[in-house]
Amino acid sequence: MSESRRKEELVIVNEYNGWKSYETWKVMSDWFGDMNLEEHQSLIGESPDDMVSYLCRCYVEDMLGDDAKGYILESFLNCVSWGCVAEAVIYNLEEMLEYED
């Protein structure tokens, strides 16, 4: 098997339901699926993508609370592609705003 073919297969294995990883999909499904975008519109709409990534992670950590933070949770959250989460949140906000106009 060629090296490029093996790399393609590894990429496919690392994706989950169209997201970069299971952890990213799980965070999007559990925490951002029902997120009230209007509530966060001013903060998300005017921030650079890397800031939105940071805000998304802080949002999840705040929702989980101090009791849920630990080695396993930290390891899980480190596997999340926060850039993908930010892109999806920004996209959803833009879609919402376009629909309102």
Secondary structure, 3 states (H helix, E strand, C coil): CCHHHHHHHHHHHHCECCECCHHHHHHHHHHHCCCCHHHHHHHHHCCCHHHHHHHHHHHHHHHHCHHHCCHHHHHHHHCCCHHHHHHHHHHHHHHHHHHHC
